[in-house]
Structures are given as C-alpha cells and as structure tokens.
Amino acid sequence: MNSWKPLGLIAAGRLNNSLLLRRPALSRHIGPVVALDRRLASRYSNSLRAGAAAEVEDLHGCGLVLIQAAGNSLDRLLPLLCGAGPWKGSHFALLHPDLDASALQPLRAEGARVCSLAPAPSAGRDLVVADGDRRAIQLTRQWLSEGRMRCLELAPERKALFRLGLLAARGLLAPLLDAALMSLRGSGLSAGEARRMLQVAAGASIQAFGARGRKAMEDPAGPGRALLLELGLAQAARSRPGLAEFLGDVLEAAGRFYATATAAARAEDSRVPGRAAGIT
C-alpha cells in the first residue's frame, strides 16, 4: 500500500499528552479506532472527534496504523494485534515518548514495517523525532505534513540517547541553576536581584554555547580563577556545606569530562586539589 490513508488507530491509556492532540488535522483521516473493548474505542473516537469504533481486524485495510500507548499500555495492545495477524506489508507508528521501534519487534517479525515517534522541543511545538524502518517513517512524514509538523529521523536504536540529551538539558540544568542562585543569594543579593542576574548570565551562556559550542566555555580553574574558586568554595562550606560539596563535585566531574593532556598537566598547579582540574 503506497498511501498512509486510511489512517487507523489502536489506543490504550490516556490521550491528554498524545501527539494527536497537537494538531486537529492529524486526526482528520482516522478511520477505524480500536481499543481493548468497543466502549473504550468509542470514547477515543469521541475525544478526537474522528473515526469510529472498530474491530482490530479492520486495521488491515489501513495504510498506516497509529499505536497510541500511554505509559506501559503497549504490553496490553501487542497481544491484541498479534492475535489478528499476520501483518505482512502493514505499517505501524508507535506514539510514545520513550519507547523506540524495537518495542514493536513482534509486529516486525510478522513482516510489518514499524517506527516510533516522539515529540521534540521546538518553539512552535511542530517537531517530531522518529526511528525505525524507512518506509514506515516515510508514510509517517506524509501523515505529519497534514498538520504541518516536521519530522527528524534518529539513528537506529538511538532514541535512548535522544532522551538522555533532553534529560540533561531539562533535569540536570535546574540543580546547577539552583546552586548558582544559592551562591548569589549567599553573597548578600536579594532574591529578585539574584534571579535577574542569574537569568542574564545563564541566558548568555546558553546563547554563546549555541553559537560556538565548547569554545564558548570558560575554564573556572584557569589562570587567575583558581584562587577565587577555592575561596568561593571555602566560604560556601562554612555557611552551606551541601552547596560547596555539590559544586565541588560538579566541577570535578566537568574536569574529567573535558579532560585533555593540557588539562591533566594543569591539574598539578590547580589551587583546588581534586576539584576543577581545568576545563578546556
């Protein structure tokens, strides 16, 4: 089948964070809607204002079948699909932020072509990343274009690295900003002054890194900075020991991450032994 139309949907779990809700046009061509029971299928159809409750066998006539599986619900949908197989020549797209296309291996083993989709950060909320079989991704791109959504293809079985990158940006940056704010507040600045200063400094760093990458980074243990760094950690240790330990560990880890022969040589002269041994 050369077209993604008609579009099929099999779903389990909540729809509130589904990619389908980002653009009304993405649901426009949904035909059969399948769930663990017909009542649930009708609820999904009504929520999307598209398609009609159907049996899993009706999905065989679809050019592309979307699998909306929130949380761990894919484990409940795969037996239902496999029981209605074989699916040779069919195309499936898994809508899941974490699972990659290998989660659909039982369908792939029956001859289906599969891919996995996840929303990606973008200003217009119009970006999706995909991994899996090329033909399934091609049909998925055609479907996404209905909602003016863009699609980037990930390397095979590398979705976990994509998620790790987002985790680092979203989850690890916040503790660093919190530690920076605590340091500024500890210096005597008011909460408002510290937050405004932090916003400007962090924004400038992110902008510079986006433009020049690692070349934009400053070595906190470089010439003229090591003594100030040691003094700052010492002052933090007296008033906020946890803050000093956290920042010290971060600086030490950053030194290891960016370790080079030059950084290793500089470590012997560092005024912060065992800590920021140079970031180049």
C-alpha positions in Angstrom: 0.0 0.0 0.0 1.5 3.3 -1.2 -0.6 5.8 0.8 -0.9 6.3 4.5 -4.7 6.7 4.1 -6.9 5.5 5.5 -5.4 6.0 8.9 -6.0 3.5 11.7 -5.7 4.0 15.4 -5.3 1.5 18.2 -5.1 3.0 21.7 -4.8 2.4 25.4 -4.3 4.7 28.3 -4.8 8.5 28.5 -4.8 10.8 25.5 -4.1 14.0 27.3 -0.4 14.2 26.2 -0.9 12.5 22.8 0.8 13.8 19.7 -2.7 13.5 18.1 -3.9 16.5 20.1 -1.3 18.9 18.9 -2.9 19.5 15.5 -6.6 18.8 14.7 -5.5 17.9 11.2 -3.6 14.8 12.4 -6.9 13.1 13.3 -8.8 14.2 10.2 -8.3 10.9 8.2 -8.6 8.4 11.1 -11.0 5.6 10.1 -11.1 2.6 12.4 -10.4 3.2 16.1 -9.6 0.1 18.1 -9.1 -0.3 21.9 -9.3 -3.2 24.4 -13.0 -3.0 24.2 -15.5 -1.3 21.9 -16.7 1.1 24.6 -13.2 2.5 25.1 -12.8 2.7 21.3 -15.9 4.9 21.1 -14.5 7.2 23.9 -11.3 7.7 22.0 -13.2 8.4 18.8 -15.4 10.9 20.5 -12.4 12.6 22.2 -10.6 13.0 18.9 -13.9 13.8 17.0 -12.7 11.4 14.3 -13.1 7.8 13.2 -15.4 5.1 14.5 -15.1 2.2 16.9 -14.0 -0.9 15.1 -12.5 -4.4 15.5 -8.8 -5.0 15.3 -9.2 -6.9 12.0 -10.4 -3.6 10.4 -6.9 -2.2 10.7 -5.7 -4.5 7.9 -7.2 -2.1 5.4 -5.2 0.9 6.7 -2.2 2.4 5.0 -0.7 3.4 8.4 -1.8 2.3 11.8 -1.0 4.6 14.8 -0.4 2.9 18.2 -1.2 5.3 21.0 0.2 3.6 24.0 0.4 5.7 27.1 2.8 4.5 29.9 3.1 0.7 29.9 -0.1 0.0 28.0 1.7 -1.3 24.9 2.0 -4.6 26.7 -1.8 -4.9 26.5 -2.1 -3.8 22.9 0.6 -6.1 21.3 -1.2 -9.4 22.1 -4.4 -8.0 20.6 -2.6 -7.0 17.4 -0.6 -10.2 17.1 -3.7 -12.2 17.6 -5.2 -10.6 14.5 -2.0 -11.1 12.3 -0.1 -11.7 10.3 0.7 -8.1 9.4 3.0 -8.5 6.4 3.1 -5.3 4.4 1.4 -3.3 7.1 2.9 -0.1 8.6 2.7 0.9 12.2 3.8 4.0 14.0 4.1 3.9 17.8 3.3 7.2 19.6 5.5 7.1 22.7 8.0 9.5 24.2 10.4 6.8 25.5 10.0 3.5 23.6 11.8 3.1 20.3 10.8 1.0 17.3 12.3 -2.2 18.7 9.2 -2.3 21.1 7.2 -3.3 18.0 9.5 -6.3 17.2 6.6 -8.8 17.4 4.9 -7.0 14.5 8.1 -6.6 12.6 8.7 -10.3 12.9 5.4 -10.8 11.1 6.6 -8.7 8.2 5.3 -5.3 9.2 7.3 -2.1 8.9 7.4 -0.1 12.1 8.6 3.1 13.5 8.3 5.1 16.8 7.5 8.8 17.1 8.1 11.3 20.0 7.6 15.0 20.3 10.7 17.1 20.3 11.3 20.5 21.8 10.6 23.4 19.4 9.2 26.9 19.6 6.2 26.0 17.5 5.5 22.6 19.0 5.8 21.3 15.5 8.7 18.9 15.7 8.8 15.1 16.0 11.6 12.6 16.0 11.3 9.2 14.5 13.2 5.9 14.4 12.6 2.6 12.7 12.0 1.3 9.3 12.5 3.8 6.5 9.2 3.1 4.7 7.2 3.4 7.9 8.9 6.8 8.5 8.2 8.0 5.0 4.4 7.3 5.4 4.5 8.9 8.9 6.1 12.1 7.4 3.3 12.3 4.9 0.7 12.0 7.7 2.5 14.6 9.8 2.6 17.0 6.9 -1.2 17.2 7.2 -0.7 19.0 10.5 2.4 21.0 9.2 4.6 19.0 11.6 8.3 18.4 10.9 10.0 15.1 11.4 13.6 14.3 12.1 14.9 10.7 11.8 17.1 9.3 14.6 19.8 6.7 14.1 18.5 3.2 14.6 18.1 2.2 18.3 19.4 5.6 19.5 16.2 7.0 20.9 17.5 6.5 24.5 20.4 8.8 23.7 17.9 11.4 22.5 16.0 11.1 25.7 19.3 11.3 27.7 20.1 14.6 26.0 16.7 16.1 26.9 17.1 14.8 30.5 20.5 16.5 30.7 19.1 19.8 29.4 15.9 19.7 31.5 16.8 17.8 34.6 20.5 18.5 35.2 20.5 22.2 34.4 17.9 23.0 37.1 20.1 21.9 40.0 23.1 23.9 38.6 20.9 27.0 38.3 19.6 26.4 41.9 23.1 26.1 43.2 24.1 29.3 41.3 21.1 31.1 42.8 22.0 30.0 46.3 25.6 31.2 45.8 24.4 34.6 44.6 21.9 34.9 47.5 24.6 33.9 50.0 26.7 36.8 48.7 24.1 39.2 50.1 21.9 39.8 47.0 18.2 39.9 47.3 16.1 37.1 45.8 15.0 39.4 42.9 18.4 40.7 42.2 19.9 37.3 42.2 17.3 35.8 39.9 17.6 38.6 37.4 21.4 38.3 37.4 21.2 34.6 37.0 18.8 34.8 34.1 21.1 37.1 32.2 24.2 35.1 33.0 22.7 31.7 32.2 21.0 33.1 29.1 24.2 34.5 27.8 26.0 31.2 28.4 23.3 29.2 26.5 23.3 31.6 23.6 27.1 31.5 23.4 27.2 27.7 23.6 24.6 27.5 20.8 26.8 29.7 18.6 30.3 28.4 19.4 29.9 25.2 21.3 32.7 24.2 23.7 34.8 27.2 22.5 32.4 29.5 24.3 33.1 27.8 27.7 35.3 29.4 30.3 37.7 27.3 32.4 36.7 28.1 36.1 40.1 26.7 37.2 42.1 28.6 34.6 44.8 31.2 35.2 43.7 33.8 37.7 40.5 32.0 38.6 41.7 29.0 40.6 42.3 31.0 43.8 38.9 32.7 43.6 37.2 29.4 43.0 38.9 27.9 46.1 37.9 30.9 48.2 34.3 30.7 47.0 34.1 27.0 47.8 35.6 27.7 51.2 33.0 30.4 52.0 30.2 28.2 50.8 31.5 25.3 53.0 31.2 27.5 56.1 27.6 28.6 55.5 26.2 25.9 53.2 28.2 22.7 53.2 25.9 20.9 50.9 26.2 23.6 48.3 30.0 23.6 48.5 30.1 19.8 48.2 27.7 19.8 45.2 29.5 22.5 43.3 32.9 20.9 44.1 31.7 17.5 42.7 30.2 19.1 39.6 33.5 20.9 38.9 35.5 17.8 39.4 33.1 15.8 37.1 33.3 18.6 34.5 37.1 18.4 34.7 37.0 14.7 34.0 34.5 15.1 31.2 36.7 17.6 29.3 40.0 16.1 30.4 42.8 16.6 27.9 46.6 16.3 28.1 46.7 20.1 28.7 44.1 19.9 31.5 46.0 17.0 33.1 49.2 18.9 33.2 47.4 22.0 34.6 45.9 19.8 37.4 49.3 19.8 39.2 49.2 23.6 39.6 45.5 23.8 40.4 44.7 25.7 43.6 41.7 23.4 44.1 43.2 19.9 44.5 41.0 17.2 43.3 38.4 19.6 42.0 38.2 21.6 38.8 41.4 20.5 37.2 40.8 22.6 34.1 38.0 22.6 31.5 39.2 23.2 28.0 
